[in-house]
């Protein structure tokens, strides 16, 4: 009975002796200090991103987009570069979170702070790195492959490319909190991303999704990368008022070969429209915010450390 009374009193004790702002400030300060003092960890991540973007840029340097194969290849390169550079951030976050489990569990049991603070602190701490990594990988690939120099297309490409890296990193945070070990979290995160990559709309285009798999395409955040990153790079105004001669390619149809405007072909092939590019960018932002909410909830309510 005395033990039960002690447990009841323990459960009714205040969550912490200090205010929420002081708690979060201390957790945030420790997260930033411990992360950015790890020079080797951050240096290797930056080097990996740099090499990945450079490799993809050189592989698709001077692709001939005057033929169908070149157009499809360029679409795949834009999509794949964002995914593989973001994958570096995805793999790097899981060991960090897993290594803090015991420390966080001990400090939470001592009521130093709530669990959601640690989750949110790690999310905020990653943002400067993710922004820098996204900018570096985007600018290297963009100029090596000579993508469109239109300022509006450049801005939306850089924003979407960075958001892809942020979302992939947050998927790893979710997996790290949802599963009890780094091995399981890595397996889960990589499996989920592989499925999203396959049904992202480039290798299996949205209009050609097999029956029963359309829902994967509809909920896939990568669907929103197509109008923001891929389509603008081929866009040409084909309206009646346009005086610009749009690039075209020879395309085989049932009626025989015919010339097709590249811009129209890309939009029809992917099943997305250029006019929806900004809505898709807001969609990516929505996914990022939603994943942050999931991370905070998991960090607060899920605890895999057993006494």
Kinemage of the C-alpha trace (Angstrom):
@kinemage 1
@onewidth
@group {chain A} dominant
@subgroup {mainchain}
@vectorlist {calphas} color= white
{ca unk a 1} P 0.000 0.000 0.000
{ca unk a 2} L 2.838 2.390 0.811
{ca unk a 3} L 4.377 1.652 -2.597
{ca unk a 4} L 1.061 2.422 -4.298
{ca unk a 5} L 0.767 5.700 -2.370
{ca unk a 6} L 4.283 6.665 -3.445
{ca unk a 7} L 3.432 5.901 -7.085
{ca unk a 8} L 0.261 8.012 -6.847
{ca unk a 9} L 2.154 10.921 -5.343
{ca unk a 10} L 4.837 10.500 -8.023
{ca unk a 11} L 2.252 10.611 -10.770
{ca unk a 12} L 0.653 13.730 -9.291
{ca unk a 13} L 3.968 15.567 -8.952
{ca unk a 14} L 4.576 18.549 -11.207
{ca unk a 15} L 6.107 17.734 -14.589
{ca unk a 16} L 9.151 19.877 -13.887
{ca unk a 17} L 10.419 22.459 -11.458
{ca unk a 18} L 10.976 25.105 -14.141
{ca unk a 19} L 8.777 26.788 -16.729
{ca unk a 20} L 8.209 25.328 -20.174
{ca unk a 21} L 10.273 28.082 -21.779
{ca unk a 22} L 13.272 27.461 -19.532
{ca unk a 23} L 13.048 23.706 -20.110
{ca unk a 24} L 12.840 24.028 -23.876
{ca unk a 25} L 15.602 26.620 -23.941
{ca unk a 26} L 17.960 24.279 -22.106
{ca unk a 27} L 17.059 21.306 -24.314
{ca unk a 28} L 17.439 23.402 -27.449
{ca unk a 29} L 20.810 24.749 -26.334
{ca unk a 30} L 22.107 21.256 -25.616
{ca unk a 31} L 20.848 19.915 -28.942
{ca unk a 32} L 22.536 22.678 -30.920
{ca unk a 33} L 25.771 22.488 -28.949
{ca unk a 34} L 26.096 18.702 -29.120
{ca unk a 35} L 25.281 18.582 -32.829
{ca unk a 36} L 27.418 21.394 -34.156
{ca unk a 37} L 30.387 20.444 -31.996
{ca unk a 38} L 30.466 17.122 -33.838
{ca unk a 39} L 32.598 18.426 -36.689
{ca unk a 40} L 33.341 15.033 -38.238
{ca unk a 41} L 29.655 14.099 -38.332
{ca unk a 42} L 28.590 17.300 -40.073
{ca unk a 43} L 31.603 17.432 -42.380
{ca unk a 44} L 30.975 13.927 -43.691
{ca unk a 45} L 27.306 14.773 -44.308
{ca unk a 46} L 28.222 17.888 -46.298
{ca unk a 47} L 30.879 16.038 -48.302
{ca unk a 48} L 28.421 13.242 -49.095
{ca unk a 49} L 25.829 15.754 -50.295
{ca unk a 50} L 28.431 17.583 -52.379
{ca unk a 51} L 29.704 14.396 -54.034
{ca unk a 52} L 26.180 13.111 -54.667
{ca unk a 53} L 25.041 16.315 -56.373
{ca unk a 54} L 28.246 16.546 -58.400
{ca unk a 55} L 27.958 12.934 -59.529
{ca unk a 56} L 24.353 13.354 -60.642
{ca unk a 57} L 25.228 16.604 -62.403
{ca unk a 58} L 28.091 15.014 -64.339
{ca unk a 59} L 26.041 11.948 -65.232
{ca unk a 60} L 23.372 14.103 -66.855
{ca unk a 61} L 25.652 16.833 -68.193
{ca unk a 62} L 24.628 18.070 -71.642
{ca unk a 63} L 21.686 15.693 -72.092
{ca unk a 64} L 20.128 16.016 -75.533
{ca unk a 65} L 16.495 17.007 -74.950
{ca unk a 66} L 15.722 17.161 -78.667
{ca unk a 67} L 14.694 13.516 -78.543
{ca unk a 68} L 12.327 11.518 -76.356
{ca unk a 69} L 15.051 9.576 -74.527
{ca unk a 70} L 16.805 12.754 -73.490
{ca unk a 71} L 13.604 14.333 -72.159
{ca unk a 72} L 12.731 11.277 -70.062
{ca unk a 73} L 16.319 11.006 -68.827
{ca unk a 74} L 16.368 14.647 -67.740
{ca unk a 75} L 13.077 14.263 -65.876
{ca unk a 76} L 14.476 11.258 -64.010
{ca unk a 77} L 17.711 13.082 -63.169
{ca unk a 78} L 15.934 16.040 -61.548
{ca unk a 79} L 13.738 13.733 -59.501
{ca unk a 80} L 16.534 11.326 -58.530
{ca unk a 81} L 19.030 14.017 -57.486
{ca unk a 82} L 16.590 15.454 -54.945
{ca unk a 83} L 15.796 11.990 -53.593
{ca unk a 84} L 19.340 10.681 -53.241
{ca unk a 85} L 20.714 13.898 -51.730
{ca unk a 86} L 17.812 13.895 -49.286
{ca unk a 87} L 18.467 10.247 -48.495
{ca unk a 88} L 21.802 11.249 -46.922
{ca unk a 89} L 19.923 13.385 -44.387
{ca unk a 90} L 17.461 10.561 -43.793
{ca unk a 91} L 20.168 8.045 -42.892
{ca unk a 92} L 22.173 10.491 -40.768
{ca unk a 93} L 19.434 11.375 -38.256
{ca unk a 94} L 18.493 7.905 -36.992
{ca unk a 95} L 21.755 7.022 -35.135
{ca unk a 96} L 21.725 10.429 -33.448
{ca unk a 97} L 18.208 9.996 -32.056
{ca unk a 98} L 18.796 6.373 -31.098
{ca unk a 99} L 21.951 7.294 -29.183
{ca unk a 100} L 19.999 9.769 -27.043
{ca unk a 101} L 17.282 7.318 -25.953
{ca unk a 102} L 18.777 6.356 -22.593
{ca unk a 103} L 19.745 9.929 -21.726
{ca unk a 104} L 16.324 11.316 -22.624
{ca unk a 105} L 14.518 8.525 -20.732
{ca unk a 106} L 16.580 9.189 -17.605
{ca unk a 107} L 16.030 12.939 -17.746
{ca unk a 108} L 12.317 12.550 -18.423
{ca unk a 109} L 11.951 10.218 -15.457
{ca unk a 110} L 13.653 12.895 -13.358
{ca unk a 111} L 11.063 15.387 -14.692
{ca unk a 112} L 13.650 17.666 -16.198
{ca unk a 113} L 11.488 18.239 -19.278
{ca unk a 114} L 8.679 16.727 -21.335
{ca unk a 115} L 9.401 14.309 -24.156
{ca unk a 116} L 7.999 16.532 -26.893
{ca unk a 117} L 10.670 19.140 -26.171
{ca unk a 118} L 13.478 16.804 -27.146
{ca unk a 119} L 11.703 15.868 -30.366
{ca unk a 120} L 11.015 19.481 -31.315
{ca unk a 121} L 14.539 20.582 -30.359
{ca unk a 122} L 16.102 18.016 -32.716
{ca unk a 123} L 13.751 19.103 -35.499
{ca unk a 124} L 14.672 22.772 -35.080
{ca unk a 125} L 18.369 21.966 -34.684
{ca unk a 126} L 18.397 20.176 -38.073
{ca unk a 127} L 16.815 23.035 -40.018
{ca unk a 128} L 19.983 25.140 -40.648
{ca unk a 129} L 21.886 22.090 -41.863
{ca unk a 130} L 19.009 20.920 -44.067
{ca unk a 131} L 18.665 24.384 -45.611
{ca unk a 132} L 22.395 24.551 -46.311
{ca unk a 133} L 22.537 20.995 -47.662
{ca unk a 134} L 19.517 21.618 -49.877
{ca unk a 135} L 21.007 24.813 -51.280
{ca unk a 136} L 24.405 23.226 -51.970
{ca unk a 137} L 23.026 20.117 -53.666
{ca unk a 138} L 20.507 22.127 -55.696
{ca unk a 139} L 22.907 24.778 -56.961
{ca unk a 140} L 25.592 22.250 -57.963
{ca unk a 141} L 23.194 20.059 -59.910
{ca unk a 142} L 21.236 22.985 -61.366
{ca unk a 143} L 24.161 24.684 -63.045
{ca unk a 144} L 26.101 21.573 -64.090
{ca unk a 145} L 23.054 20.277 -65.971
{ca unk a 146} L 22.221 23.759 -67.342
{ca unk a 147} L 18.641 23.879 -66.132
{ca unk a 148} L 16.317 26.781 -66.929
{ca unk a 149} L 17.679 30.195 -65.884
{ca unk a 150} L 14.214 31.708 -65.474
{ca unk a 151} L 14.269 33.280 -61.992
{ca unk a 152} L 10.801 32.040 -61.047
{ca unk a 153} L 11.647 28.482 -62.070
{ca unk a 154} L 14.946 28.640 -60.178
{ca unk a 155} L 13.299 29.846 -56.968
{ca unk a 156} L 10.574 27.215 -56.923
{ca unk a 157} L 13.097 24.497 -57.801
{ca unk a 158} L 15.411 25.455 -54.921
{ca unk a 159} L 12.522 25.655 -52.461
{ca unk a 160} L 11.035 22.313 -53.501
{ca unk a 161} L 14.432 20.593 -53.573
{ca unk a 162} L 15.172 21.781 -50.033
{ca unk a 163} L 11.732 20.745 -48.792
{ca unk a 164} L 12.258 17.218 -50.141
{ca unk a 165} L 15.430 16.910 -48.046
{ca unk a 166} L 13.625 18.274 -44.985
{ca unk a 167} L 10.697 15.864 -45.368
{ca unk a 168} L 12.986 12.863 -45.850
{ca unk a 169} L 14.923 13.818 -42.717
{ca unk a 170} L 11.668 14.068 -40.770
{ca unk a 171} L 10.615 10.621 -41.981
{ca unk a 172} L 13.750 9.276 -40.306
{ca unk a 173} L 12.829 11.126 -37.087
{ca unk a 174} L 9.388 9.502 -37.160
{ca unk a 175} L 10.893 6.054 -37.703
{ca unk a 176} L 13.467 6.577 -34.939
{ca unk a 177} L 10.760 7.422 -32.387
{ca unk a 178} L 8.289 4.796 -33.609
{ca unk a 179} L 10.721 1.848 -33.479
{ca unk a 180} L 12.831 0.633 -30.600
{ca unk a 181} L 16.206 0.309 -32.313
{ca unk a 182} L 18.273 2.029 -34.968
{ca unk a 183} L 18.243 -1.129 -37.107
{ca unk a 184} L 14.448 -1.333 -37.202
{ca unk a 185} L 14.088 2.407 -37.755
{ca unk a 186} L 16.570 2.362 -40.649
{ca unk a 187} L 14.829 -0.608 -42.253
{ca unk a 188} L 11.397 1.006 -41.875
{ca unk a 189} L 12.476 4.427 -43.138
{ca unk a 190} L 14.373 3.064 -46.143
{ca unk a 191} L 11.477 0.747 -47.057
{ca unk a 192} L 8.944 3.572 -46.887
{ca unk a 193} L 11.106 5.908 -48.954
{ca unk a 194} L 11.786 3.189 -51.545
{ca unk a 195} L 8.039 2.695 -51.970
{ca unk a 196} L 7.450 6.442 -52.234
{ca unk a 197} L 10.295 6.740 -54.753
{ca unk a 198} L 8.893 3.960 -56.934
{ca unk a 199} L 5.416 5.502 -56.970
{ca unk a 200} L 6.646 9.096 -57.091
{ca unk a 201} L 5.315 9.661 -60.596
{ca unk a 202} L 8.446 9.501 -62.775
{ca unk a 203} L 9.301 5.819 -63.056
{ca unk a 204} L 5.613 4.892 -62.880
{ca unk a 205} L 3.750 7.991 -64.112
{ca unk a 206} L 0.597 9.005 -62.285
{ca unk a 207} L -1.759 8.424 -65.241
{ca unk a 208} L -0.267 4.947 -65.719
{ca unk a 209} L -0.504 3.740 -62.121
{ca unk a 210} L -1.623 0.094 -61.896
{ca unk a 211} L -5.211 -0.398 -60.683
{ca unk a 212} L -5.327 -0.430 -56.894
{ca unk a 213} L -2.152 1.618 -56.466
{ca unk a 214} L -3.558 5.051 -57.288
{ca unk a 215} L -3.916 5.845 -53.565
{ca unk a 216} L -0.132 5.573 -53.122
{ca unk a 217} L 0.278 8.211 -55.812
{ca unk a 218} L -2.382 10.459 -54.312
{ca unk a 219} L -0.903 10.508 -50.773
{ca unk a 220} L 2.718 10.603 -51.929
{ca unk a 221} L 4.433 13.904 -51.128
{ca unk a 222} L 6.750 13.311 -54.107
{ca unk a 223} L 3.787 13.937 -56.394
{ca unk a 224} L 4.193 17.609 -55.508
{ca unk a 225} L 7.816 17.689 -56.660
{ca unk a 226} L 6.792 17.185 -60.294
{ca unk a 227} L 4.985 20.523 -60.893
{ca unk a 228} L 7.589 22.386 -58.821
{ca unk a 229} L 10.899 20.868 -59.931
{ca unk a 230} L 10.407 18.923 -63.168
{ca unk a 231} L 7.644 20.525 -65.249
{ca unk a 232} L 8.964 24.145 -65.076
{ca unk a 233} L 12.280 23.028 -66.587
{ca unk a 234} L 10.477 22.070 -69.807
{ca unk a 235} L 7.694 24.620 -69.775
{ca unk a 236} L 6.968 26.689 -72.843
{ca unk a 237} L 3.892 28.829 -73.414
{ca unk a 238} L 1.901 27.119 -76.151
{ca unk a 239} L -1.083 29.459 -76.034
{ca unk a 240} L -2.369 31.107 -79.194
{ca unk a 241} L -0.950 34.475 -78.112
{ca unk a 242} L 2.575 33.153 -77.705
{ca unk a 243} L 5.161 34.133 -80.298
{ca unk a 244} L 7.829 31.715 -79.028
{ca unk a 245} L 8.595 28.575 -81.005
{ca unk a 246} L 8.424 25.775 -78.420
{ca unk a 247} L 10.841 22.808 -78.613
{ca unk a 248} L 9.335 19.601 -79.918
{ca unk a 249} L 10.302 15.952 -80.208
{ca unk a 250} L 9.400 13.130 -82.548
{ca unk a 251} L 6.918 10.822 -80.856
{ca unk a 252} L 5.638 7.487 -82.112
{ca unk a 253} L 1.833 7.153 -82.101
{ca unk a 254} L -0.681 4.690 -83.499
{ca unk a 255} L -1.065 7.014 -86.490
{ca unk a 256} L 2.697 7.115 -87.010
{ca unk a 257} L 5.504 9.449 -85.893
{ca unk a 258} L 4.480 13.014 -85.115
{ca unk a 259} L 6.010 16.138 -83.585
{ca unk a 260} L 4.947 16.809 -80.008
{ca unk a 261} L 5.727 19.940 -77.991
{ca unk a 262} L 8.058 18.939 -75.149
{ca unk a 263} L 6.192 21.030 -72.571
{ca unk a 264} L 2.864 19.360 -73.397
{ca unk a 265} L 4.417 15.904 -73.468
{ca unk a 266} L 6.002 16.277 -70.013
{ca unk a 267} L 2.783 17.497 -68.419
{ca unk a 268} L 0.697 14.754 -70.056
{ca unk a 269} L 3.250 12.073 -69.229
{ca unk a 270} L 3.481 13.023 -65.542
{ca unk a 271} L -0.190 13.857 -65.117
{ca unk a 272} L 0.457 17.249 -63.503
{ca unk a 273} L 0.119 20.840 -64.675
{ca unk a 274} L 2.464 23.807 -64.664
{ca unk a 275} L -0.285 26.115 -63.368
{ca unk a 276} L -0.458 24.074 -60.148
{ca unk a 277} L 3.220 24.519 -59.242
{ca unk a 278} L 2.679 26.934 -56.333
{ca unk a 279} L -0.162 24.873 -54.890
{ca unk a 280} L 2.181 21.882 -54.963
{ca unk a 281} L 4.862 23.889 -53.152
{ca unk a 282} L 2.337 24.696 -50.412
{ca unk a 283} L 1.530 20.980 -50.343
{ca unk a 284} L 5.177 20.155 -49.611
{ca unk a 285} L 5.192 22.726 -46.807
{ca unk a 286} L 2.035 21.120 -45.424
{ca unk a 287} L 3.670 17.682 -45.413
{ca unk a 288} L 6.700 19.084 -43.566
{ca unk a 289} L 4.528 20.729 -40.908
{ca unk a 290} L 2.415 17.581 -40.559
{ca unk a 291} L 5.491 15.418 -40.066
{ca unk a 292} L 6.780 17.805 -37.375
{ca unk a 293} L 3.499 17.365 -35.487
{ca unk a 294} L 3.819 13.570 -35.750
{ca unk a 295} L 7.421 13.726 -34.479
{ca unk a 296} L 6.424 15.817 -31.455
{ca unk a 297} L 3.579 13.442 -30.591
{ca unk a 298} L 5.749 10.325 -30.924
{ca unk a 299} L 8.572 11.865 -28.887
{ca unk a 300} L 6.109 12.672 -26.122
{ca unk a 301} L 4.036 9.504 -25.971
{ca unk a 302} L 6.361 6.706 -27.147
{ca unk a 303} L 9.164 5.451 -24.905
{ca unk a 304} L 11.086 2.296 -25.833
{ca unk a 305} L 13.495 2.390 -22.882
{ca unk a 306} L 12.490 -0.163 -20.245
{ca unk a 307} L 13.514 0.139 -16.603
